[in-house]
Amino acid sequence: MANFALFGLAPTVLYWVWYLGQGRDGIPDDYHFLKIAAPLSGLWISLAPLVFQQGEFIYEELLDALSTDETEAGWDIPAIQSSIDRIDRHYALISRSLALPIAISVGYVLHGIRDIAPVDWPAGLLGESVILIFVGHISATGIWGIVKVLAILHSAVTHSTPQWRPFRAPYGGFQSLFRFAWLNGVNFSLSNFTVPALIAVWPRLHDTTRSISATFIALTSIGGLLTFWLTTVWLNRTSRRMQTEAVEALAPAIETLSTRLVRIDRLSAQEAVHLRHSLDALLMLRQQLLHEDPAPRIRTAFRASTTVVLPVVLIFVQFLLQRIFS
């Protein structure tokens, strides 16, 4: 609540004061869908600080899960924390560098639709400036947050040496990392609450503002999916390495037994039978390991799809309502 009060309360109040007064009354009949789409944008203004705070909680849960993981030991927590500390130190630079350009870009788009989203002067313009500053800051924080998520995941798979136990369920660290990427991807997709308003005013935008809007729509629609996809690639690559190491660990024993085959005629019948059974057991174990997968694939496709459910649903509902009321 303190996080919301600090970062979301003022812009939320200002936005709803504008929308419930001049904003809603000024929307032309041709753009009646804005009366639904605009409140969704206001919802994102309120939710954004809570979403980013939740991201920090998810990160803390991940570190706790990796540090207490007994199924797959070898997660390098200090290396992960070190990479996060480096990203955190760049937060001020990233947020300051991106917040103002983003705020100006959004303001430029709003300036192009003044006739359907009017703002009075000077009080309305001052309130809009506060909201734009918030939008710029929270969007820059979102970009930094995605960088942080990818840094955590990349550090986890490059600096850690998890041990694979092929005959146990692949929960533990891998499952925690998948969950971490999935939850952050879903949270990132919540920024799509602003997309219906952009689509509703699309006919009034010129080429420059359309480019800005299209970039934002594309980023918010597939950003979470790309994050989860990249996580899947990294973790599957790590799982293949673990599988290769497990298979190669059998190589010395197989090679030792294989060398005895060249003199099998000198072995007794009992020794030959023992050699055969030993080789059969090792080769069967090797074959079994090649068919196993250290990384859990259950529900991977389903989880990936959930990162784009919200934008797809919002766009579908928007086009459906526009067709019904047109």
C-alpha positions as a printed NumPy array, in Angstrom:
array([[  0.   ,   0.   ,   0.   ],
       [  2.883,   2.352,   0.714],
       [  4.252,   1.618,  -2.75 ],
       [  0.877,   2.448,  -4.305],
       [  0.518,   5.609,  -2.218],
       [  3.951,   6.809,  -3.317],
       [  3.819,   5.975,  -7.021],
       [  0.194,   5.4  ,  -7.97 ],
       [ -2.19 ,   7.393,  -5.79 ],
       [ -1.644,  10.872,  -7.253],
       [ -1.803,   9.874, -10.962],
       [ -4.791,   7.594, -10.254],
       [ -6.771,  10.4  ,  -8.602],
       [ -5.823,  12.895, -11.314],
       [ -6.748,  10.475, -14.105],
       [-10.173,   9.641, -12.703],
       [-10.945,  13.283, -11.925],
       [-10.239,  14.036, -15.588],
       [-12.121,  11.03 , -16.98 ],
       [-15.257,  11.343, -14.826],
       [-15.471,  15.014, -15.724],
       [-14.147,  16.508, -18.938],
       [-12.746,  13.279, -20.372],
       [-15.911,  11.186, -20.539],
       [-18.133,  14.093, -21.532],
       [-15.788,  15.106, -24.346],
       [-15.668,  11.73 , -26.107],
       [-17.519,  11.966, -29.468],
       [-20.224,   9.45 , -30.29 ],
       [-18.046,   7.995, -33.052],
       [-15.524,   6.948, -30.381],
       [-17.949,   5.623, -27.786],
       [-15.717,   2.589, -27.161],
       [-13.261,   4.921, -25.435],
       [-15.74 ,   5.029, -22.578],
       [-14.71 ,   1.405, -21.947],
       [-11.105,   1.548, -23.113],
       [-10.137,   4.683, -21.181],
       [-11.056,   3.207, -17.753],
       [ -8.841,   0.217, -18.574],
       [ -5.922,   2.597, -19.024],
       [ -6.767,   4.114, -15.661],
       [ -6.765,   0.629, -14.152],
       [ -3.186,   0.102, -15.345],
       [ -2.098,   3.374, -13.728],
       [ -3.307,   1.993, -10.407],
       [ -2.018,  -1.561, -10.869],
       [  1.469,  -0.845, -12.196],
       [  3.194,  -0.034,  -8.858],
       [  1.656,  -3.129,  -7.276],
       [  2.732,  -5.317, -10.194],
       [  6.357,  -4.219,  -9.938],
       [  6.337,  -4.704,  -6.178],
       [  4.973,  -8.197,  -6.746],
       [  7.879,  -8.816,  -9.118],
       [ 10.301,  -8.188,  -6.261],
       [  8.41 , -10.662,  -4.082],
       [  8.602, -13.274,  -6.856],
       [ 12.359, -12.711,  -7.087],
       [ 12.769, -13.216,  -3.332],
       [ 10.763, -16.449,  -3.557],
       [ 13.042, -17.654,  -6.364],
       [ 16.226, -17.083,  -4.343],
       [ 14.694, -18.861,  -1.366],
       [ 13.665, -21.812,  -3.563],
       [ 17.1  , -22.127,  -5.199],
       [ 18.977, -21.818,  -1.907],
       [ 16.893, -24.579,  -0.291],
       [ 16.683, -26.836,  -3.343],
       [ 17.767, -30.355,  -2.441],
       [ 16.716, -32.007,  -5.69 ],
       [ 19.234, -30.19 ,  -7.888],
       [ 22.103, -28.755,  -5.877],
       [ 24.632, -26.425,  -7.448],
       [ 22.722, -23.162,  -7.936],
       [ 25.23 , -20.336,  -7.548],
       [ 23.237, -17.92 ,  -5.383],
       [ 26.152, -15.462,  -4.844],
       [ 26.681, -15.168,  -8.627],
       [ 22.965, -14.583,  -9.194],
       [ 22.858, -11.964,  -6.442],
       [ 25.972, -10.28 ,  -7.831],
       [ 24.4  ,  -9.906, -11.276],
       [ 21.262,  -8.46 ,  -9.68 ],
       [ 23.295,  -5.966,  -7.688],
       [ 24.872,  -4.76 , -10.933],
       [ 21.45 ,  -4.315, -12.547],
       [ 20.089,  -2.531,  -9.472],
       [ 22.957,  -0.063,  -9.563],
       [ 21.895,   0.94 , -13.082],
       [ 18.259,   1.486, -12.189],
       [ 18.57 ,   5.247, -11.757],
       [ 20.435,   5.6  , -15.056],
       [ 17.921,   3.481, -16.986],
       [ 14.85 ,   5.106, -15.466],
       [ 16.145,   8.644, -15.967],
       [ 17.291,   7.949, -19.515],
       [ 14.017,   6.38 , -20.643],
       [ 11.327,   8.024, -18.511],
       [ 11.419,  11.429, -20.206],
       [ 11.489,  10.14 , -23.833],
       [  8.606,   7.78 , -23.048],
       [  6.589,  10.537, -21.38 ],
       [  7.194,  12.855, -24.34 ],
       [  6.178,  10.114, -26.805],
       [  2.942,   9.387, -24.951],
       [  2.236,  13.101, -24.642],
       [  2.788,  13.484, -28.371],
       [  0.205,  10.774, -29.053],
       [ -2.276,  12.433, -26.685],
       [ -1.7  ,  15.782, -28.359],
       [ -2.84 ,  14.254, -31.654],
       [ -6.223,  13.271, -30.186],
       [ -7.029,  16.472, -28.257],
       [-10.394,  16.726, -29.975],
       [-11.597,  13.373, -28.605],
       [ -9.653,  13.432, -25.317],
       [ -9.784,  17.121, -24.362],
       [ -7.759,  18.581, -21.5  ],
       [ -8.412,  22.059, -20.163],
       [ -5.758,  24.594, -19.311],
       [ -3.952,  25.1  , -16.98 ],
       [ -5.22 ,  22.694, -14.295],
       [ -5.896,  19.822, -16.702],
       [ -2.567,  20.273, -18.43 ],
       [ -0.751,  20.229, -15.092],
       [ -2.556,  17.026, -14.087],
       [ -1.738,  15.456, -17.434],
       [  1.935,  16.306, -16.935],
       [  1.943,  14.495, -13.591],
       [  0.324,  11.439, -15.189],
       [  2.815,  11.489, -18.078],
       [  5.726,  11.655, -15.648],
       [  4.283,   8.619, -13.893],
       [  3.73 ,   6.76 , -17.168],
       [  7.291,   7.487, -18.257],
       [  8.719,   6.386, -14.926],
       [  6.663,   3.214, -14.66 ],
       [  7.361,   2.242, -18.296],
       [ 11.092,   2.774, -17.78 ],
       [ 10.854,   0.678, -14.625],
       [  9.123,  -2.032, -16.649],
       [ 11.971,  -2.106, -19.173],
       [ 14.486,  -2.248, -16.348],
       [ 12.427,  -5.017, -14.735],
       [ 12.559,  -7.156, -17.865],
       [ 16.328,  -6.628, -18.067],
       [ 16.557,  -7.714, -14.431],
       [ 14.481, -10.846, -15.038],
       [ 16.664, -11.854, -17.996],
       [ 19.829, -11.124, -15.989],
       [ 18.633, -13.396, -13.181],
       [ 17.782, -16.204, -15.58 ],
       [ 20.976, -15.888, -17.614],
       [ 23.115, -15.833, -14.473],
       [ 21.3  , -18.868, -13.093],
       [ 21.993, -20.996, -16.176],
       [ 25.543, -19.804, -16.901],
       [ 27.129, -19.639, -13.442],
       [ 25.371, -22.567, -11.782],
       [ 26.119, -26.27 , -12.039],
       [ 22.9  , -28.033, -11.012],
       [ 23.181, -31.757, -10.532],
       [ 20.704, -33.935, -12.37 ],
       [ 19.078, -36.841, -10.61 ],
       [ 17.447, -38.602, -13.568],
       [ 15.249, -40.957, -11.575],
       [ 13.565, -38.228,  -9.559],
       [ 10.869, -35.773, -10.558],
       [ 12.439, -32.646, -12.145],
       [ 10.995, -30.12 ,  -9.714],
       [ 13.32 , -27.989,  -7.617],
       [ 15.341, -25.239,  -9.245],
       [ 14.23 , -25.751, -12.833],
       [ 10.585, -25.559, -11.881],
       [ 11.236, -22.442,  -9.803],
       [ 12.994, -20.706, -12.704],
       [ 10.191, -21.585, -15.116],
       [  7.651, -20.25 , -12.635],
       [  9.683, -17.076, -12.113],
       [  9.819, -16.356, -15.849],
       [  6.155, -17.245, -16.338],
       [  4.818, -15.037, -13.535],
       [  6.908, -12.088, -14.677],
       [  5.77 , -12.619, -18.267],
       [  2.13 , -12.594, -17.158],
       [  2.715,  -9.482, -15.047],
       [  4.363,  -7.752, -17.99 ],
       [  1.338,  -8.538, -20.162],
       [ -0.891,  -6.565, -17.778],
       [  0.37 ,  -3.402, -19.44 ],
       [ -1.979,  -4.351, -22.28 ],
       [ -4.785,  -2.653, -20.374],
       [ -3.708,   0.464, -22.275],
       [ -3.836,  -1.184, -25.705],
       [ -7.633,  -0.946, -26.297],
       [ -7.492,   2.855, -25.998],
       [ -4.678,   3.025, -28.556],
       [ -6.592,   0.823, -30.994],
       [ -9.765,   2.857, -30.496],
       [ -8.067,   6.123, -31.505],
       [ -5.943,   4.538, -34.254],
       [ -7.926,   6.147, -37.135],
       [ -7.109,   9.613, -35.782],
       [ -3.361,   9.054, -35.532],
       [ -0.848,  10.117, -38.167],
       [  2.18 ,   8.1  , -39.242],
       [  4.522,   9.147, -36.424],
       [  2.023,   8.592, -33.615],
       [  0.951,   5.314, -35.216],
       [  4.559,   4.139, -35.183],
       [  4.854,   5.005, -31.502],
       [  1.572,   3.257, -30.69 ],
       [  2.408,   0.185, -32.806],
       [  5.768,  -0.19 , -31.048],
       [  4.1  ,  -0.035, -27.658],
       [  1.369,  -2.498, -28.66 ],
       [  3.892,  -4.983, -30.055],
       [  6.182,  -4.692, -27.03 ],
       [  3.42 ,  -5.205, -24.467],
       [  1.717,  -7.971, -26.459],
       [  4.695, -10.26 , -27.025],
       [  7.246,  -9.048, -24.457],
       [  6.131, -11.536, -21.811],
       [  6.041, -14.375, -24.339],
       [  9.555, -13.598, -25.576],
       [ 10.834, -13.546, -21.999],
       [  9.329, -16.951, -21.284],
       [ 10.523, -18.339, -24.632],
       [ 14.096, -17.188, -23.988],
       [ 13.952, -18.73 , -20.522],
       [ 12.822, -22.02 , -22.045],
       [ 15.723, -21.958, -24.519],
       [ 18.284, -21.275, -21.781],
       [ 16.949, -23.9  , -19.382],
       [ 16.624, -26.547, -22.093],
       [ 20.211, -25.842, -23.132],
       [ 21.291, -26.299, -19.513],
       [ 19.285, -29.503, -19.242],
       [ 20.985, -30.883, -22.362],
       [ 24.361, -30.132, -20.819],
       [ 23.354, -31.947, -17.637],
       [ 22.125, -34.883, -19.699],
       [ 25.368, -35.03 , -21.666],
       [ 27.417, -34.998, -18.459],
       [ 25.323, -37.831, -16.995],
       [ 25.738, -39.928, -20.155],
       [ 29.471, -39.252, -20.353],
       [ 29.867, -40.351, -16.74 ],
       [ 29.011, -43.867, -17.927],
       [ 31.629, -43.798, -20.686],
       [ 34.643, -44.981, -18.619],
       [ 32.827, -48.064, -17.356],
       [ 31.51 , -48.915, -20.838],
       [ 34.972, -48.425, -22.36 ],
       [ 36.585, -50.632, -19.708],
       [ 34.122, -53.424, -20.36 ],
       [ 34.466, -52.978, -24.117],
       [ 38.216, -53.539, -23.97 ],
       [ 37.57 , -56.937, -22.416],
       [ 35.621, -58.007, -25.474],
       [ 38.817, -58.335, -27.541],
       [ 39.911, -61.187, -25.291],
       [ 36.522, -62.715, -24.604],
       [ 37.828, -66.067, -25.863],
       [ 40.136, -66.133, -22.839],
       [ 37.294, -65.595, -20.375],
       [ 35.457, -68.339, -18.612],
       [ 31.784, -68.869, -19.344],
       [ 30.81 , -67.224, -16.066],
       [ 33.054, -64.207, -16.771],
       [ 31.643, -63.86 , -20.299],
       [ 28.07 , -63.944, -18.999],
       [ 28.943, -61.352, -16.346],
       [ 30.571, -59.135, -18.986],
       [ 27.526, -59.366, -21.209],
       [ 25.084, -58.524, -18.41 ],
       [ 27.258, -55.613, -17.269],
       [ 27.438, -54.157, -20.761],
       [ 23.72 , -54.675, -21.309],
       [ 22.908, -52.907, -18.037],
       [ 25.163, -49.944, -18.781],
       [ 23.945, -49.582, -22.359],
       [ 20.317, -49.792, -21.271],
       [ 20.981, -47.165, -18.599],
       [ 22.68 , -44.956, -21.189],
       [ 19.706, -45.335, -23.522],
       [ 17.317, -44.474, -20.716],
       [ 19.267, -41.334, -19.836],
       [ 19.152, -40.206, -23.46 ],
       [ 15.355, -40.472, -23.387],
       [ 15.002, -38.547, -20.11 ],
       [ 14.881, -34.748, -19.919],
       [ 16.217, -32.858, -16.882],
       [ 14.07 , -29.813, -17.686],
       [ 10.339, -30.208, -17.   ],
       [  8.301, -29.692, -20.165],
       [  4.882, -30.214, -18.598],
       [  2.577, -27.274, -19.313],
       [  5.376, -25.267, -20.914],
       [  3.261, -24.487, -23.983],
       [  0.259, -23.685, -21.793],
       [  2.245, -21.311, -19.621],
       [  3.701, -19.589, -22.672],
       [  0.214, -19.05 , -24.073],
       [ -1.002, -17.399, -20.875],
       [  1.459, -14.534, -21.381],
       [ -0.506, -13.443, -24.46 ],
       [ -4.024, -14.307, -23.28 ],
       [ -4.748, -10.834, -21.952],
       [ -3.784,  -8.887, -25.11 ],
       [ -5.641, -11.364, -27.337],
       [ -8.766, -11.221, -25.168],
       [ -8.715,  -7.427, -24.939],
       [ -8.309,  -6.983, -28.689],
       [-10.984,  -9.581, -29.455],
       [-13.475,  -8.006, -27.048],
       [-12.748,  -4.584, -28.467],
       [-13.396,  -5.593, -32.072],
       [-16.499,  -7.525, -30.985],
       [-17.974,  -4.539, -29.135],
       [-17.117,  -2.178, -31.955],
       [-18.937,  -4.453, -34.408],
       [-21.956,  -4.762, -32.101],
       [-22.341,  -1.021, -31.493],
       [-21.358,   0.194, -34.953]])
